[in-house]
Structure formats: structure tokens, C-alpha cells
């Protein structure tokens, strides 16, 4: 059982780290996980 199963997910990626769309692609493989927001930000 996954911790993300049947959850709503908010993703905030980092421009110099892991971008939001890359995390979103991984989360999409979890059954029932629903990405409600995904963004890549620059933290300086």
C-alpha cells in the first residue's frame, strides 16, 4: 500500500533541483493519487 494512494497531491518543485513536472510523472504511477497543483519555483 502506498502513502499517496487516494490522496490529493500538491507539488512544488525546485528549478535547481527536481522540477515539478518530473515529480508529477512519478506520482501519476500511484493508483488513486490526484495531482491538484504542480509548479516549479526558483528559491533564491
PyMOL Python script that loads the backbone (N, CA, C, O; Angstrom):
from pymol import cmd

cmd.read_pdbstr("""\
ATOM      1  N   UNK A   1       0.843  -1.181   0.000  1.00  0.00           N
ATOM      2  CA  UNK A   1       0.000   0.000   0.000  1.00  0.00           C
ATOM      3  C   UNK A   1       0.887   1.243   0.000  1.00  0.00           C
ATOM      4  O   UNK A   1       1.890   1.299   0.712  1.00  0.00           O
ATOM      5  N   UNK A   2       0.516   2.223  -0.792  1.00  0.00           N
ATOM      6  CA  UNK A   2       1.274   3.462  -0.923  1.00  0.00           C
ATOM      7  C   UNK A   2       0.724   4.538   0.005  1.00  0.00           C
ATOM      8  O   UNK A   2      -0.480   4.595   0.256  1.00  0.00           O
ATOM      9  N   UNK A   3       1.601   5.381   0.505  1.00  0.00           N
ATOM     10  CA  UNK A   3       1.173   6.507   1.343  1.00  0.00           C
ATOM     11  C   UNK A   3       0.382   7.536   0.542  1.00  0.00           C
ATOM     12  O   UNK A   3      -0.385   8.310   1.115  1.00  0.00           O
ATOM     13  N   UNK A   4       0.563   7.551  -0.775  1.00  0.00           N
ATOM     14  CA  UNK A   4      -0.100   8.542  -1.620  1.00  0.00           C
ATOM     15  C   UNK A   4      -1.413   8.046  -2.210  1.00  0.00           C
ATOM     16  O   UNK A   4      -2.123   8.814  -2.859  1.00  0.00           O
ATOM     17  N   UNK A   5      -1.745   6.786  -1.999  1.00  0.00           N
ATOM     18  CA  UNK A   5      -2.955   6.214  -2.586  1.00  0.00           C
ATOM     19  C   UNK A   5      -4.191   6.958  -2.094  1.00  0.00           C
ATOM     20  O   UNK A   5      -4.370   7.168  -0.894  1.00  0.00           O
ATOM     21  N   UNK A   6      -5.043   7.353  -3.044  1.00  0.00           N
ATOM     22  CA  UNK A   6      -6.308   8.042  -2.782  1.00  0.00           C
ATOM     23  C   UNK A   6      -6.121   9.372  -2.050  1.00  0.00           C
ATOM     24  O   UNK A   6      -6.952   9.751  -1.225  1.00  0.00           O
ATOM     25  N   UNK A   7      -5.025  10.082  -2.354  1.00  0.00           N
ATOM     26  CA  UNK A   7      -4.759  11.394  -1.759  1.00  0.00           C
ATOM     27  C   UNK A   7      -4.735  12.458  -2.843  1.00  0.00           C
ATOM     28  O   UNK A   7      -4.517  12.153  -4.015  1.00  0.00           O
ATOM     29  N   UNK A   8      -4.959  13.701  -2.454  1.00  0.00           N
ATOM     30  CA  UNK A   8      -4.783  14.850  -3.341  1.00  0.00           C
ATOM     31  C   UNK A   8      -3.378  15.386  -3.080  1.00  0.00           C
ATOM     32  O   UNK A   8      -2.981  15.564  -1.928  1.00  0.00           O
ATOM     33  N   UNK A   9      -2.626  15.643  -4.150  1.00  0.00           N
ATOM     34  CA  UNK A   9      -1.212  15.970  -4.044  1.00  0.00           C
ATOM     35  C   UNK A   9      -0.949  17.384  -4.574  1.00  0.00           C
ATOM     36  O   UNK A   9      -1.438  17.756  -5.641  1.00  0.00           O
ATOM     37  N   UNK A  10      -0.172  18.166  -3.816  1.00  0.00           N
ATOM     38  CA  UNK A  10       0.335  19.467  -4.241  1.00  0.00           C
ATOM     39  C   UNK A  10       1.847  19.322  -4.389  1.00  0.00           C
ATOM     40  O   UNK A  10       2.528  18.891  -3.457  1.00  0.00           O
ATOM     41  N   UNK A  11       2.374  19.684  -5.565  1.00  0.00           N
ATOM     42  CA  UNK A  11       3.795  19.514  -5.857  1.00  0.00           C
ATOM     43  C   UNK A  11       4.432  20.878  -6.090  1.00  0.00           C
ATOM     44  O   UNK A  11       3.965  21.663  -6.916  1.00  0.00           O
ATOM     45  N   UNK A  12       5.510  21.147  -5.347  1.00  0.00           N
ATOM     46  CA  UNK A  12       6.299  22.356  -5.575  1.00  0.00           C
ATOM     47  C   UNK A  12       7.736  21.909  -5.818  1.00  0.00           C
ATOM     48  O   UNK A  12       8.446  21.506  -4.896  1.00  0.00           O
ATOM     49  N   UNK A  13       8.143  21.989  -7.072  1.00  0.00           N
ATOM     50  CA  UNK A  13       9.497  21.592  -7.435  1.00  0.00           C
ATOM     51  C   UNK A  13      10.451  22.761  -7.345  1.00  0.00           C
ATOM     52  O   UNK A  13      10.035  23.901  -7.141  1.00  0.00           O
ATOM     53  N   UNK A  14      11.734  22.474  -7.499  1.00  0.00           N
ATOM     54  CA  UNK A  14      12.773  23.483  -7.417  1.00  0.00           C
ATOM     55  C   UNK A  14      13.494  23.571  -8.764  1.00  0.00           C
ATOM     56  O   UNK A  14      13.833  22.551  -9.365  1.00  0.00           O
ATOM     57  N   UNK A  15      13.720  24.787  -9.225  1.00  0.00           N
ATOM     58  CA  UNK A  15      14.364  24.983 -10.528  1.00  0.00           C
ATOM     59  C   UNK A  15      15.739  24.354 -10.586  1.00  0.00           C
ATOM     60  O   UNK A  15      16.102  23.768 -11.606  1.00  0.00           O
ATOM     61  N   UNK A  16      16.519  24.460  -9.513  1.00  0.00           N
ATOM     62  CA  UNK A  16      17.875  23.914  -9.493  1.00  0.00           C
ATOM     63  C   UNK A  16      17.925  22.497  -8.939  1.00  0.00           C
ATOM     64  O   UNK A  16      19.002  21.904  -8.867  1.00  0.00           O
ATOM     65  N   UNK A  17      16.798  21.951  -8.551  1.00  0.00           N
ATOM     66  CA  UNK A  17      16.732  20.591  -8.009  1.00  0.00           C
ATOM     67  C   UNK A  17      15.874  19.727  -8.903  1.00  0.00           C
ATOM     68  O   UNK A  17      16.185  19.530 -10.078  1.00  0.00           O
ATOM     69  N   UNK A  18      14.800  19.214  -8.349  1.00  0.00           N
ATOM     70  CA  UNK A  18      13.872  18.366  -9.110  1.00  0.00           C
ATOM     71  C   UNK A  18      12.667  19.202  -9.502  1.00  0.00           C
ATOM     72  O   UNK A  18      11.951  19.687  -8.625  1.00  0.00           O
ATOM     73  N   UNK A  19      12.417  19.387 -10.812  1.00  0.00           N
ATOM     74  CA  UNK A  19      11.285  20.199 -11.250  1.00  0.00           C
ATOM     75  C   UNK A  19       9.937  19.522 -10.985  1.00  0.00           C
ATOM     76  O   UNK A  19       9.843  18.296 -10.929  1.00  0.00           O
ATOM     77  N   UNK A  20       8.908  20.338 -10.824  1.00  0.00           N
ATOM     78  CA  UNK A  20       7.558  19.851 -10.542  1.00  0.00           C
ATOM     79  C   UNK A  20       7.052  18.803 -11.521  1.00  0.00           C
ATOM     80  O   UNK A  20       6.528  17.779 -11.083  1.00  0.00           O
ATOM     81  N   UNK A  21       7.189  19.017 -12.854  1.00  0.00           N
ATOM     82  CA  UNK A  21       6.685  18.019 -13.803  1.00  0.00           C
ATOM     83  C   UNK A  21       7.336  16.639 -13.648  1.00  0.00           C
ATOM     84  O   UNK A  21       6.687  15.624 -13.900  1.00  0.00           O
ATOM     85  N   UNK A  22       8.600  16.589 -13.238  1.00  0.00           N
ATOM     86  CA  UNK A  22       9.269  15.300 -13.038  1.00  0.00           C
ATOM     87  C   UNK A  22       8.662  14.562 -11.844  1.00  0.00           C
ATOM     88  O   UNK A  22       8.449  13.351 -11.897  1.00  0.00           O
ATOM     89  N   UNK A  23       8.388  15.298 -10.777  1.00  0.00           N
ATOM     90  CA  UNK A  23       7.748  14.697  -9.601  1.00  0.00           C
ATOM     91  C   UNK A  23       6.330  14.246  -9.963  1.00  0.00           C
ATOM     92  O   UNK A  23       5.884  13.179  -9.542  1.00  0.00           O
ATOM     93  N   UNK A  24       5.635  15.061 -10.739  1.00  0.00           N
ATOM     94  CA  UNK A  24       4.261  14.735 -11.150  1.00  0.00           C
ATOM     95  C   UNK A  24       4.206  13.429 -11.936  1.00  0.00           C
ATOM     96  O   UNK A  24       3.298  12.624 -11.730  1.00  0.00           O
ATOM     97  N   UNK A  25       5.160  13.211 -12.828  1.00  0.00           N
ATOM     98  CA  UNK A  25       5.195  11.964 -13.602  1.00  0.00           C
ATOM     99  C   UNK A  25       5.355  10.758 -12.693  1.00  0.00           C
ATOM    100  O   UNK A  25       4.770   9.706 -12.952  1.00  0.00           O
ATOM    101  N   UNK A  26       6.133  10.894 -11.641  1.00  0.00           N
ATOM    102  CA  UNK A  26       6.315   9.788 -10.689  1.00  0.00           C
ATOM    103  C   UNK A  26       5.040   9.540  -9.896  1.00  0.00           C
ATOM    104  O   UNK A  26       4.657   8.392  -9.669  1.00  0.00           O
ATOM    105  N   UNK A  27       4.385  10.614  -9.478  1.00  0.00           N
ATOM    106  CA  UNK A  27       3.168  10.485  -8.670  1.00  0.00           C
ATOM    107  C   UNK A  27       2.032   9.884  -9.495  1.00  0.00           C
ATOM    108  O   UNK A  27       1.175   9.192  -8.946  1.00  0.00           O
ATOM    109  N   UNK A  28       2.011  10.135 -10.797  1.00  0.00           N
ATOM    110  CA  UNK A  28       0.954   9.599 -11.658  1.00  0.00           C
ATOM    111  C   UNK A  28       0.944   8.071 -11.695  1.00  0.00           C
ATOM    112  O   UNK A  28      -0.058   7.475 -12.088  1.00  0.00           O
ATOM    113  N   UNK A  29       2.036   7.434 -11.295  1.00  0.00           N
ATOM    114  CA  UNK A  29       2.088   5.973 -11.300  1.00  0.00           C
ATOM    115  C   UNK A  29       1.381   5.366 -10.089  1.00  0.00           C
ATOM    116  O   UNK A  29       1.170   4.154 -10.037  1.00  0.00           O
ATOM    117  N   UNK A  30       1.012   6.204  -9.110  1.00  0.00           N
ATOM    118  CA  UNK A  30       0.328   5.724  -7.907  1.00  0.00           C
ATOM    119  C   UNK A  30      -1.173   5.691  -8.163  1.00  0.00           C
ATOM    120  O   UNK A  30      -1.766   6.696  -8.557  1.00  0.00           O
ATOM    121  N   UNK A  31      -1.780   4.538  -7.939  1.00  0.00           N
ATOM    122  CA  UNK A  31      -3.203   4.371  -8.164  1.00  0.00           C
ATOM    123  C   UNK A  31      -4.009   5.261  -7.220  1.00  0.00           C
ATOM    124  O   UNK A  31      -3.845   5.186  -6.002  1.00  0.00           O
ATOM    125  N   UNK A  32      -4.874   6.097  -7.777  1.00  0.00           N
ATOM    126  CA  UNK A  32      -5.763   6.924  -6.980  1.00  0.00           C
ATOM    127  C   UNK A  32      -5.189   8.259  -6.555  1.00  0.00           C
ATOM    128  O   UNK A  32      -5.924   9.089  -6.020  1.00  0.00           O
ATOM    129  N   UNK A  33      -3.890   8.504  -6.774  1.00  0.00           N
ATOM    130  CA  UNK A  33      -3.300   9.792  -6.410  1.00  0.00           C
ATOM    131  C   UNK A  33      -3.771  10.852  -7.402  1.00  0.00           C
ATOM    132  O   UNK A  33      -3.780  10.621  -8.611  1.00  0.00           O
ATOM    133  N   UNK A  34      -4.160  12.006  -6.886  1.00  0.00           N
ATOM    134  CA  UNK A  34      -4.711  13.071  -7.716  1.00  0.00           C
ATOM    135  C   UNK A  34      -3.857  14.325  -7.540  1.00  0.00           C
ATOM    136  O   UNK A  34      -3.867  14.938  -6.473  1.00  0.00           O
ATOM    137  N   UNK A  35      -3.110  14.712  -8.592  1.00  0.00           N
ATOM    138  CA  UNK A  35      -2.289  15.919  -8.538  1.00  0.00           C
ATOM    139  C   UNK A  35      -3.200  17.116  -8.803  1.00  0.00           C
ATOM    140  O   UNK A  35      -3.725  17.273  -9.905  1.00  0.00           O
ATOM    141  N   UNK A  36      -3.385  17.958  -7.785  1.00  0.00           N
ATOM    142  CA  UNK A  36      -4.264  19.120  -7.924  1.00  0.00           C
ATOM    143  C   UNK A  36      -3.496  20.386  -8.262  1.00  0.00           C
ATOM    144  O   UNK A  36      -4.084  21.351  -8.751  1.00  0.00           O
ATOM    145  N   UNK A  37      -2.177  20.400  -8.008  1.00  0.00           N
ATOM    146  CA  UNK A  37      -1.340  21.555  -8.338  1.00  0.00           C
ATOM    147  C   UNK A  37       0.091  21.090  -8.489  1.00  0.00           C
ATOM    148  O   UNK A  37       0.597  20.309  -7.683  1.00  0.00           O
ATOM    149  N   UNK A  38       0.750  21.593  -9.555  1.00  0.00           N
ATOM    150  CA  UNK A  38       2.161  21.269  -9.781  1.00  0.00           C
ATOM    151  C   UNK A  38       2.846  22.505 -10.339  1.00  0.00           C
ATOM    152  O   UNK A  38       2.367  23.115 -11.295  1.00  0.00           O
ATOM    153  N   UNK A  39       3.976  22.871  -9.731  1.00  0.00           N
ATOM    154  CA  UNK A  39       4.693  24.065 -10.151  1.00  0.00           C
ATOM    155  C   UNK A  39       6.179  23.888  -9.887  1.00  0.00           C
ATOM    156  O   UNK A  39       6.588  23.107  -9.028  1.00  0.00           O
ATOM    157  N   UNK A  40       6.983  24.637 -10.649  1.00  0.00           N
ATOM    158  CA  UNK A  40       8.423  24.681 -10.391  1.00  0.00           C
ATOM    159  C   UNK A  40       8.755  26.122 -10.021  1.00  0.00           C
ATOM    160  O   UNK A  40       8.443  27.050 -10.767  1.00  0.00           O
ATOM    161  N   UNK A  41       9.379  26.300  -8.881  1.00  0.00           N
ATOM    162  CA  UNK A  41       9.701  27.637  -8.374  1.00  0.00           C
ATOM    163  C   UNK A  41      11.209  27.828  -8.293  1.00  0.00           C
ATOM    164  O   UNK A  41      11.973  26.863  -8.319  1.00  0.00           O
ATOM    165  N   UNK A  42      11.623  29.076  -8.195  1.00  0.00           N
ATOM    166  CA  UNK A  42      13.030  29.423  -8.018  1.00  0.00           C
ATOM    167  C   UNK A  42      13.189  30.014  -6.625  1.00  0.00           C
ATOM    168  O   UNK A  42      12.650  31.081  -6.332  1.00  0.00           O
ATOM    169  N   UNK A  43      13.926  29.321  -5.770  1.00  0.00           N
ATOM    170  CA  UNK A  43      14.132  29.775  -4.399  1.00  0.00           C
ATOM    171  C   UNK A  43      15.526  30.369  -4.284  1.00  0.00           C
ATOM    172  O   UNK A  43      16.514  29.639  -4.206  1.00  0.00           O
ATOM    173  N   UNK A  44      15.607  31.711  -4.273  1.00  0.00           N
ATOM    174  CA  UNK A  44      16.898  32.386  -4.110  1.00  0.00           C
ATOM    175  C   UNK A  44      16.810  33.414  -3.005  1.00  0.00           C
ATOM    176  O   UNK A  44      17.795  34.091  -2.711  1.00  0.00           O
TER     177      UNK A  44
END
""", "prot")
cmd.dss("prot")
cmd.show_as("cartoon", "prot")
cmd.util.cbc("prot")
cmd.orient("prot")
